[in-house]
Amino acid sequence: MRPVRLSAHPEYYDYLHTITFLDEFRVELLYGECQGIRYEAIGNYAMTDTTLTITDLKEVDAEDYSSDENTAERNNTASENGSTCAKTMENGNTDSGQPDSTVYKFRMESGIFDWMEELTGEKKSASERYIFEQDPCGVDDDEVIFYKL
């Protein structure tokens, strides 16, 4: 099986908010913005027509992405100054707070869903979108739409 990626807000240039089904059993949740990975976790999954169940989710240490010792200090300073680039995952999944399995309800819609690339203005489209009642990545508090890329 080839990896299948679902992306929220694919129109944004410097923004990652994805669910990637790596194979028949493993899933990766990824969130990043402002040239940095803010959250990554890998776990197991099972999917039906209306639910995604994620089990054994393990967060990847964000420090693995940076050799810059001042990254945390810069992010703390930016956060104090109100920068959106230092957004923290207050409601994100962590090893200590993640239950053994979490069920996320969604509905799938088929059609032509267009958007314009933020940087290039190029028109892009997807033929499927998944509307989750709760964000598996923990970024959005409300319903979130992921497009199959």
Backbone as a ProteinNet text record, in pm:
[ID]
protein_1_A
[PRIMARY]
MRPVRLSAHPEYYDYLHTITFLDEFRVELLYGECQGIRYEAIGNYAMTDTTLTITDLKEVDAEDYSSDENTAERNNTASENGSTCAKTMENGNTDSGQPDSTVYKFRMESGIFDWMEELTGEKKSASERYIFEQDPCGVDDDEVIFYKL
[TERTIARY]
82.6	0	86.8	55.3	123.2	66.7	148	94.8	-15.9	-117.4	-228.1	-226.6	-224.9	-217.2	-346.2	-395.5	-506.5	-448.3	-484.8	-426.5	-534.9	-526.5	-614.2	-544.9	-618	-566.3	-448.9	-466.9	-355.7	-320.9	-405.9	-380.8	-269.8	-238.4	-138.4	2.5	90.9	229	309.2	304.9	393.3	312.1	242.5	153.3	137	157.8	135.3	33.3	-66.4	-168.3	-221.3	-153.8	-181.8	-204.7	-278.7	-293.4	-243.4	-140.2	-85.9	-98	-166.5	-178.2	-57.5	41.7	169.6	158	75.9	50.1	-84.7	-111.5	-241.9	-264.6	-159.3	-170.2	-122.5	-29	35.4	-13	-26.9	-70.8	25.2	45.5	128.4	42.7	46.4	-19.4	90.3	72.6	178.5	118.6	180.6	141.1	267	270.8	382.9	343.8	416.7	396.2	521.7	534.4	645.9	780.7	796.7	922.4	961.3	864.3	897.5	790.8	835.2	743.9	707.9	580.3	535.4	489.3	440.7	388.2	392.6	444.7	439.5	418.6	328.4	304.1	275	314.1	290.9	221.2	121.9	47.5	-13.8	-101.3	-174	-315.5	-379.9	-515.3	-602.5	-732.3	-834.9	-939.2	-992.1	-1084	-1207.9	-1324.6	-1449.6	-1498.6	-1621	-1676.4	-1701.6	-1707.8	-1740.6	-1652.3	-1556.1	-1469.5	-1323.6	-1236.3	-1093.3	-1055	-1003.8	-958.8	-806.9	-746.1	-600.3	-560.1	-464.4	-414	-262.9	-209.6	-64.6	6.8	-50.3	7.7	130.1	240.4	366.5	411.5	431.8	476.5	625.5	662.3	802.2	854.4	969.5	1027.3	1059.5	1002.2	1023.6	1170.3	1247.3	1389.1	1466.1	1410.7	1477.4	1490.6	1411.5	1412	1508	1566.7	1648.7	1778.4	1887.3	2014.3	2043.7	1955.1	1970.9	1928.2	2021.4	1991.6	1901.6	1891.3	1812.8	1668.8	1628.6	1494.3	1387.2	1399	1298.3	1293.4	1410.6	1414	1348.6	1376.2	1313.4	1162.3	1116	972.3	905.3	970.7	914	904.5	1009.5	1009.3	900.5	887.6	785.2	646.9	629.7	500.3	463.5	560.8	536	499.1	551.9	523.3	398	329.6	204.7	219.1	333	352.2	269.3	201.8	125.4	219.5	342.6	437.8	482.6	455.4	495.2	375	273.4	151.6	186.7	132.2	158.3	40.8	64.4	-37.8	-105.8	-181	-245.3	-340.5	-411	-505	-453.6	-323.4	-265.1	-249.7	-220.3	-202.7	-59.1	-42.7	90.1	93.3	212.6	225.1	159.5	176.3	124.9	-26.7	-85.7	-228.1	-311.5	-250.3	-322.6	-378	-508.9	-562.9	-511.8	-531.6	-484.1	-543.9	-669.5	-729	-826.2	-833.5	-924	-999.3	-1130.7	-1215.7	-1254.6	-1232	-1266.6	-1374.1	-1485.5	-1594.7	-1573.6	-1607.7	-1595.4	-1701.3	-1716.2	-1795.1	-1710.4	-1722.6	-1646.4	-1738.7	-1689.4	-1765	-1682.7	-1749.3	-1685.1	-1733.7	-1647.9	-1683	-1556.1	-1569.4	-1453.9	-1440.2	-1331.8	-1306.1	-1180.1	-1199	-1089.9	-1037.1	-911.5	-851.2	-739.1	-695.5	-583.9	-462.2	-349.5	-225.4	-193.3	-159.2	-133.2	-14.5	92.3	214.7	209.7	165.4	171.4	41.3	-70.2	-199.6	-249.9	-177.7	-215	-340.6	-430.5	-553.4	-523.9	-566.9	-551.2	-687.6	-699.2	-827.1	-806.9	-909.7	-913.8	-1052.2	-1061.5	-1191.4	-1257.4	-1186.3	-1242.6	-1201.2	-1294.5	-1259.9	-1325	-1255.9	-1299.2	-1322.9	-1444	-1481.1	-1488.4	-1389.8	-1379.8	-1450.8	-1526.9	-1593.3	-1491.1	-1382.8	-1274.3	-1143.7	-1049.7	-922.6	-831.1	-794.5	-702.8	-565.9	-524.3	-395.6	-403.5	-524.4	-540.5	-516.2	-513	-484.2	-610.3	-717	-842.3	-939.8	-1010.7	-1112.6	-1243.2	-1266.8	-1392.4	-1373.3	-1479.2	-1477	-1363.2	-1294.7	-1183.7	-1197.1	-1163.5	-1175.6	-1036.8	-1018.1	-894.3	-924.3	-837.8	-853	-756.8	-803.9	-717.2	-633.7	-501.9	-409.7	-350
-118.7	0	124.7	218	347.4	433.5	516.3	605.3	694.3	717.9	805.1	923.4	1044.1	1164.1	1243.6	1281.9	1375.1	1505	1617.1	1745.1	1848.8	1913.7	2026.6	2153.5	2242.3	2370	2352.8	2274.1	2254.2	2380.1	2481.1	2605	2689.6	2666.9	2748.8	2703.5	2802.1	2774.1	2713.2	2774.4	2735.2	2674.6	2564.8	2504.4	2356.5	2272.2	2128.3	2087.2	2014.5	1963	1837.7	1725.4	1606.9	1481.8	1391	1254	1168.5	1088.2	1002.9	857.1	781.4	637	573.4	536	488.2	351.4	267.2	133.4	88.3	-39.6	-90.5	-75.9	-48	-47.8	80.2	153	266.8	400	497.6	631.6	734	843	953.3	1079.4	1148.5	1277.5	1382.9	1489	1588.3	1728.8	1816.9	1957.8	2042.9	2143.1	2234.8	2366.3	2470.5	2602.6	2684.6	2793.4	2887.4	2816.1	2731.5	2660.3	2564.5	2513.7	2418.9	2313.3	2195	2087.6	2109.7	2121.3	2147.5	2020.9	1924.5	1801.2	1689.8	1575.3	1455.2	1336.1	1248.4	1126.1	1013.3	892.7	774.4	670.1	607.4	505.6	405.1	324.7	226	277.9	226.6	272.5	161.4	182.7	102.1	201.9	177.7	274.7	205.2	266.7	220.8	333.1	321.8	425.6	556.8	553.6	674.8	699.8	612.2	632	599.8	670.7	642.5	617.4	498.1	464.3	460.6	539.5	544.7	485.5	392.9	328.1	341.9	324.6	322	441.7	559.6	680.7	722.6	741.5	783.8	913.3	1014.1	1143.3	1138.5	1194.1	1205.7	1334.2	1328.5	1444.2	1552.3	1670.8	1781.2	1821.7	1797.4	1833.1	1752.3	1639.5	1559.8	1635.8	1741.1	1814.9	1931.5	1964.3	2083.9	2058.9	2105.8	2099.4	2234.3	2330.9	2464.4	2463.2	2482.8	2477.5	2592	2697.7	2814.1	2807.6	2699.5	2690.7	2706.5	2634.2	2642.6	2783.5	2843.7	2979.7	3078.2	3065.5	3152	3134.3	3010.4	2984.9	3042.2	3031.4	3088.7	3240.9	3303.2	3448.2	3489.5	3416.7	3448.3	3431.6	3330.3	3306.4	3422.1	3470.9	3583.7	3708.8	3720.4	3836.6	3817.9	3703.7	3681.4	3626.4	3573	3519.9	3394.3	3387.7	3267	3152.9	3184.5	3080	2997.8	3044.7	2971.3	2902.8	2875.4	2811.3	2679.1	2658.3	2534.3	2439.6	2314	2212	2190.1	2290.8	2280.7	2162.9	2136.4	2024.6	1910.4	1906	1801.5	1671.2	1566.3	1434.3	1420.5	1367.4	1341.3	1200.1	1148.3	1012.7	1000.9	1101.6	1091.7	1106.7	1183.4	1207.8	1132.2	1056.7	988.2	854.8	834.9	703.8	596.9	470	360.4	364.7	408.4	425.1	541.3	610.7	723.6	706	726.9	713.4	852.5	879.5	1006.7	981.9	1051.9	1037.6	1134.4	1087.9	1173	1133.3	1218.5	1183.4	1215.6	1133.8	1150.9	1205.7	1303.2	1360	1347.9	1314	1307.2	1423.9	1471.6	1582.7	1648.8	1770.9	1849.8	1963.7	1963	2062.5	2139.6	2266.5	2349.1	2444.1	2482.1	2588.4	2649.2	2767.9	2837.3	2829.1	2789.6	2786.8	2928.6	2942.5	3073.2	3143.1	3071.8	3133	3155.1	3053.9	3060.1	3104.2	3096.6	3127.6	3018.6	2906	2794.3	2725.1	2690.3	2621.8	2472.8	2420	2277.6	2222.4	2091.2	2032.2	1891.4	1846.4	1710.4	1655.2	1522.8	1460.6	1399.9	1400.7	1349.5	1440.6	1457.1	1527.5	1456.2	1463.4	1397	1505.1	1511.7	1614.3	1548.2	1579.2	1519.7	1608.1	1546.8	1620.4	1674	1600.9	1638.3	1615.3	1706.1	1697.4	1591.4	1486.7	1385.7	1442.6	1550.7	1611.8	1704.2	1738.8	1824.7	1971.9	2013.7	2153	2238.3	2193.7	2269.3	2217.3	2309.6	2272.1	2234.1	2289.3	2265.3	2157	2133.9	2042.2	2083.4	1985.3	2014.5	1929.7	1991.3	1924.6	1888.2	1760.5	1710.3	1669.1	1707.8	1671.4	1558	1462	1352.4	1401.1	1400.9	1449.2	1335.3
0	0	0	-88.4	-89.6	22.7	84.8	187.8	131.4	211.9	174.9	270.6	215.1	298.6	290.4	409.1	421.4	476.7	416.3	455.6	482.6	598.9	630.3	580.9	524.4	474.3	377.4	272.7	178.7	99.8	106.7	33.1	95.2	222.6	290	256.2	238.3	200	314.6	428.5	538.1	652.4	619.5	716.8	685.4	785.5	773.6	878	835.1	926.8	858.3	881.7	801.6	885.7	824.8	872.3	757	781	675.2	717.1	634.6	657.1	588.7	669.4	618.1	552.3	608.7	554.7	609.3	608.1	651.6	802.6	879.8	1025.6	1093.3	1031	1098.4	1042	1133.2	1096.3	1156.5	1084.3	1132.8	1137.7	1251.2	1267.1	1269.3	1190.6	1177.1	1175.8	1250.2	1250.5	1252.6	1166.1	1162.9	1098.3	1135	1076.1	1099.7	1025.7	1042.5	1039	939.6	915.4	1026.5	1100.9	1207	1226.5	1264.4	1301.9	1448.3	1477.9	1615	1685.3	1607	1666.5	1563.2	1603.9	1520.9	1612.9	1572.2	1648.3	1550.1	1588.8	1506.2	1592.3	1534.6	1607.1	1512.2	1565.3	1485.2	1462.6	1358.2	1331.7	1276.3	1290.1	1223.9	1175.4	1056.2	998.1	944.8	970.6	911.2	818.6	771.2	684.6	757.9	890.7	966.9	1088.3	1115.8	1232.4	1200	1268.9	1267.9	1412.3	1441.5	1576.7	1576.1	1663.7	1674	1807.8	1804.2	1924.8	1933.2	2051.7	2075.5	2013.9	2027.6	1970.1	2050	1982.2	2044.9	1979.6	2062.9	2013	1980.8	1865.4	1825.9	1887.9	1949.7	2016.8	1913.9	1931.1	1837.5	1830.7	1935.3	1933.3	1830	1786.8	1684.9	1553.3	1534.3	1408.8	1407.7	1520.2	1525	1601.1	1543	1614.6	1680.1	1661.6	1718.2	1864.5	1954.6	2098.1	2142.8	2062.4	2101.4	2051.7	1986.7	1931	2037.5	2148.3	2255	2312.5	2333	2387.2	2290.5	2160.5	2059.6	2059.9	2066.9	2066.7	2190.4	2306.9	2429.1	2418.2	2363.7	2346	2248.8	2138.5	2039.3	2098.5	2182	2245	2337.8	2413.6	2504	2425.8	2302.5	2218.8	2133.8	2147.7	2077	1936.2	1899.8	1765.5	1743.6	1628.7	1597	1560.7	1529.8	1492.5	1612.6	1732	1851.8	1915.8	1834.9	1886.2	1953.6	2069.6	2140.2	2123.5	2144.8	2129.2	2263.5	2310.4	2441	2448.9	2337.9	2338.8	2252.6	2229.9	2148.3	2224.9	2151.8	2212.2	2262	2380.7	2434.9	2490.3	2506.3	2559.9	2697	2779.7	2916.1	2922.2	2829.8	2838.3	2737.1	2650.8	2544.6	2593.9	2579.4	2615.5	2519.4	2556.3	2471.6	2332.3	2320	2187.8	2191.2	2079.4	2064.5	1933.9	1939.4	1821.2	1773.8	1645.1	1583.6	1478.7	1491.2	1394.8	1280	1159.4	1040.8	938.4	839.5	721.9	600	498.4	374.9	268.1	193	82.7	-44.5	-154	-285.1	-369.8	-457.4	-545.4	-594.6	-643.3	-684.3	-584.3	-509.8	-406.6	-445.6	-484.2	-534.9	-428.6	-444.8	-365.4	-446	-403.9	-468.3	-376	-433.6	-356.4	-308.5	-180	-121.3	-187.5	-213.8	-264.2	-414.9	-489.3	-635.2	-700.6	-630.2	-689.6	-782.8	-786.9	-872.4	-818.9	-910	-871.2	-851.4	-738.4	-705.4	-668.4	-668.6	-630.4	-574.5	-505.3	-451.4	-481.1	-487.9	-516.8	-393.5	-281	-155.6	-41.5	52.5	175.8	292.5	406.4	528.8	633.8	684.5	781.1	918.2	1001.5	1134.9	1236.5	1326	1434.2	1533.7	1551	1642.5	1568	1581.7	1510.5	1572.6	1497.8	1552.2	1590.9	1524.9	1556.3	1677.7	1720.4	1836.8	1810	1683.7	1650.6	1658.4	1594.7	1590.6	1694.6	1758.2	1856.1	1788.2	1672.1	1600.9	1495.7	1422.8	1309.1	1214	1158	1068.3	941.3	827.9	698.1	647.5	617	556.8	413.5	320.2	179.6	146.2	68.6	25.7	-90.9	-70.7	-173.7	-253.8
[MASK]
+++++++++++++++++++++++++++++++++++++++++++++++++++++++++++++++++++++++++++++++++++++++++++++++++++++++++++++++++++++++++++++++++++++++++++++++++++++

